[in-house]
């Protein structure tokens, strides 16, 4: 087991929590045969666990954008002075009215002097050796058998960088008590039959907190390989939803028993194309996903992605997506599609996080600042971002499905919205949507019970008392 590395989270608030817990954390080697906390009668409590990474994901997200901005074969779209989207040059995603035969494909590839990169049902991604993307789109739009043609857009990860689980016991996981999770667990802790697909950078398949919770997944990028995480983002998202709970180790997940389905559609650098994300959605739906989490996005709408989202919605799958981390009111996709729950991030005080996007498309808010969770290479990390807020909502959707499996996706979405704690301006607003998720009230509503307390009595600060 690696040396313990514990980082203070959340500056002054976490310092206060640590001091009130009466413990001082220190780095100390851990014997290979020792796990869990060690308590000394006269000394401080010492944390014994896998290493905890210190990641600044706001900076990481900006770094990804800067790399894409300067990378050859990638074009920028400026939505305003600040917000940009990207697509691959010399590529186009094309949806055919009827499935093209071999002769038609041959004719197209000759005309564009290119080839087919990949395809999903009637959607094909073509690459040309001499045509720029706008020329390709113009060419395809002139063909009779084409429904639409669009750039192959790039989507990026949206991150900023009473169980006995150690970080939960030490009050590092402020996020779960703040949304009434403990009370909600009295109704259900989740069921094994419910599966949450995580369309992301994959999941660390060997992480001790996740390995028992994983069902077979899919690597969209390389079908011959497992959907293992080579970035860390997907593993962090997975841990928020379904880390092993009540095992005296690491962190607690939203659901104690539901399964996670890893779908790797983004690579080690933290981004992927609309086509790959769409293919991941379709695969997850066809392989039994009940909930899909997408902590990713782009400012450019995509018909390829939109069709996949509609397919999932029609198949009664609840979809959750991060709103974005630019502090912008520019709509992001898939978050802004009406079939998807769009999630903004709040901090310890219930305020919209300064990085969280906002706008009319926001549906709900959840904790997204310094959220401890699993990380790849069997580590733990505290990350910030709407990427971290979204899996709280996906976890709640899984709990609602566990409490009432027959609910339609539209009913699950309505319960999440109607049971939320109203923040900001009265009613739905552009910063918090319908408010902060309330696990306990949502599960009571799913069970068709009256909430035990009025919304006027509810506060995200109750967890401190």
Secondary structure in CASP SS format (residue, H / E / C, confidence):
PFRMAT SS
TARGET T0000
AUTHOR 0000-0000-0000
METHOD secondary structure of the structure
MODEL  1
X C 1.00
X C 1.00
X C 1.00
X C 1.00
X C 1.00
X C 1.00
X C 1.00
X C 1.00
X C 1.00
X C 1.00
X H 1.00
X H 1.00
X H 1.00
X H 1.00
X H 1.00
X H 1.00
X H 1.00
X H 1.00
X H 1.00
X H 1.00
X C 1.00
X C 1.00
X C 1.00
X C 1.00
X C 1.00
X C 1.00
X C 1.00
X C 1.00
X C 1.00
X C 1.00
X C 1.00
X C 1.00
X C 1.00
X C 1.00
X C 1.00
X C 1.00
X C 1.00
X E 1.00
X C 1.00
X C 1.00
X C 1.00
X C 1.00
X C 1.00
X C 1.00
X C 1.00
X E 1.00
X C 1.00
X C 1.00
X C 1.00
X C 1.00
X C 1.00
X E 1.00
X E 1.00
X C 1.00
X C 1.00
X C 1.00
X H 1.00
X H 1.00
X H 1.00
X H 1.00
X H 1.00
X H 1.00
X H 1.00
X H 1.00
X H 1.00
X H 1.00
X H 1.00
X H 1.00
X H 1.00
X H 1.00
X C 1.00
X C 1.00
X C 1.00
X E 1.00
X E 1.00
X E 1.00
X E 1.00
X E 1.00
X C 1.00
X C 1.00
X C 1.00
X C 1.00
X C 1.00
X E 1.00
X E 1.00
X E 1.00
X E 1.00
X E 1.00
X C 1.00
X C 1.00
X E 1.00
X E 1.00
X E 1.00
X E 1.00
X E 1.00
X E 1.00
X C 1.00
X C 1.00
X C 1.00
X C 1.00
X C 1.00
X H 1.00
X H 1.00
X H 1.00
X H 1.00
X H 1.00
X H 1.00
X H 1.00
X H 1.00
X H 1.00
X H 1.00
X H 1.00
X C 1.00
X E 1.00
X E 1.00
X E 1.00
X E 1.00
X E 1.00
X E 1.00
X E 1.00
X C 1.00
X C 1.00
X E 1.00
X E 1.00
X E 1.00
X E 1.00
X E 1.00
X E 1.00
X C 1.00
X C 1.00
X C 1.00
X C 1.00
X H 1.00
X H 1.00
X H 1.00
X H 1.00
X H 1.00
X H 1.00
X H 1.00
X H 1.00
X H 1.00
X C 1.00
X C 1.00
X C 1.00
X C 1.00
X E 1.00
X E 1.00
X E 1.00
X E 1.00
X E 1.00
X C 1.00
X C 1.00
X E 1.00
X E 1.00
X E 1.00
X E 1.00
X E 1.00
X C 1.00
X C 1.00
X E 1.00
X C 1.00
X C 1.00
X C 1.00
X C 1.00
X C 1.00
X H 1.00
X H 1.00
X H 1.00
X H 1.00
X C 1.00
X C 1.00
X C 1.00
X C 1.00
X H 1.00
X H 1.00
X H 1.00
X H 1.00
X H 1.00
X C 1.00
X C 1.00
X H 1.00
X H 1.00
X H 1.00
X H 1.00
X C 1.00
X C 1.00
X C 1.00
X C 1.00
X C 1.00
X C 1.00
X C 1.00
X C 1.00
X C 1.00
X C 1.00
X E 1.00
X E 1.00
X E 1.00
X E 1.00
X E 1.00
X E 1.00
X C 1.00
X C 1.00
X E 1.00
X C 1.00
X C 1.00
X C 1.00
X C 1.00
X C 1.00
X C 1.00
X C 1.00
X H 1.00
X H 1.00
X H 1.00
X E 1.00
X E 1.00
X E 1.00
X E 1.00
X E 1.00
X E 1.00
X C 1.00
X C 1.00
X C 1.00
X C 1.00
X C 1.00
X C 1.00
X C 1.00
X C 1.00
X E 1.00
X C 1.00
X C 1.00
X C 1.00
X C 1.00
X H 1.00
X H 1.00
X H 1.00
X H 1.00
X H 1.00
X H 1.00
X H 1.00
X H 1.00
X H 1.00
X H 1.00
X C 1.00
X C 1.00
X C 1.00
X C 1.00
X C 1.00
X C 1.00
X C 1.00
X C 1.00
X C 1.00
X C 1.00
X C 1.00
X C 1.00
X C 1.00
X C 1.00
X C 1.00
X C 1.00
X E 1.00
X E 1.00
X E 1.00
X E 1.00
X E 1.00
X E 1.00
X C 1.00
X C 1.00
X C 1.00
X C 1.00
X C 1.00
X C 1.00
X E 1.00
X E 1.00
X E 1.00
X H 1.00
X H 1.00
X H 1.00
X H 1.00
X H 1.00
X H 1.00
X H 1.00
X H 1.00
X H 1.00
X H 1.00
X H 1.00
X H 1.00
X H 1.00
X C 1.00
X C 1.00
X C 1.00
X C 1.00
X E 1.00
X E 1.00
X E 1.00
X E 1.00
X C 1.00
X E 1.00
X E 1.00
X E 1.00
X C 1.00
X C 1.00
X C 1.00
X C 1.00
X H 1.00
X H 1.00
X H 1.00
X H 1.00
X H 1.00
X H 1.00
X H 1.00
X H 1.00
X H 1.00
X H 1.00
X H 1.00
X H 1.00
X C 1.00
X C 1.00
X C 1.00
X E 1.00
X E 1.00
X E 1.00
X E 1.00
X E 1.00
X C 1.00
X C 1.00
X C 1.00
X C 1.00
X C 1.00
X C 1.00
X C 1.00
X C 1.00
X C 1.00
X C 1.00
X E 1.00
X C 1.00
X C 1.00
X C 1.00
X C 1.00
X C 1.00
X C 1.00
X E 1.00
X E 1.00
X E 1.00
X E 1.00
X E 1.00
X E 1.00
X E 1.00
X C 1.00
X C 1.00
X C 1.00
X C 1.00
X C 1.00
X E 1.00
X C 1.00
X C 1.00
X C 1.00
X C 1.00
X C 1.00
X C 1.00
X C 1.00
X C 1.00
X C 1.00
X C 1.00
X C 1.00
X E 1.00
X E 1.00
X E 1.00
X E 1.00
X C 1.00
X C 1.00
X C 1.00
X E 1.00
X E 1.00
X E 1.00
X E 1.00
X E 1.00
X C 1.00
X C 1.00
X C 1.00
X E 1.00
X E 1.00
X E 1.00
X E 1.00
X E 1.00
X E 1.00
X C 1.00
X H 1.00
X H 1.00
X H 1.00
X H 1.00
X H 1.00
X H 1.00
X H 1.00
X H 1.00
X H 1.00
X H 1.00
X H 1.00
X H 1.00
X H 1.00
X H 1.00
X H 1.00
X H 1.00
X H 1.00
X H 1.00
X C 1.00
X C 1.00
X C 1.00
X C 1.00
X C 1.00
X H 1.00
X H 1.00
X H 1.00
X H 1.00
X H 1.00
X H 1.00
X H 1.00
X H 1.00
X H 1.00
X H 1.00
X C 1.00
X C 1.00
X E 1.00
X C 1.00
X C 1.00
X C 1.00
X C 1.00
X C 1.00
X C 1.00
X C 1.00
X E 1.00
X C 1.00
X C 1.00
X C 1.00
X E 1.00
X C 1.00
X C 1.00
X E 1.00
X C 1.00
X C 1.00
X H 1.00
X H 1.00
X H 1.00
X H 1.00
X H 1.00
X H 1.00
X H 1.00
X H 1.00
X C 1.00
X C 1.00
X C 1.00
X C 1.00
X C 1.00
X C 1.00
X C 1.00
X C 1.00
X H 1.00
X H 1.00
X H 1.00
X C 1.00
X C 1.00
X C 1.00
X C 1.00
X H 1.00
X H 1.00
X H 1.00
X C 1.00
END
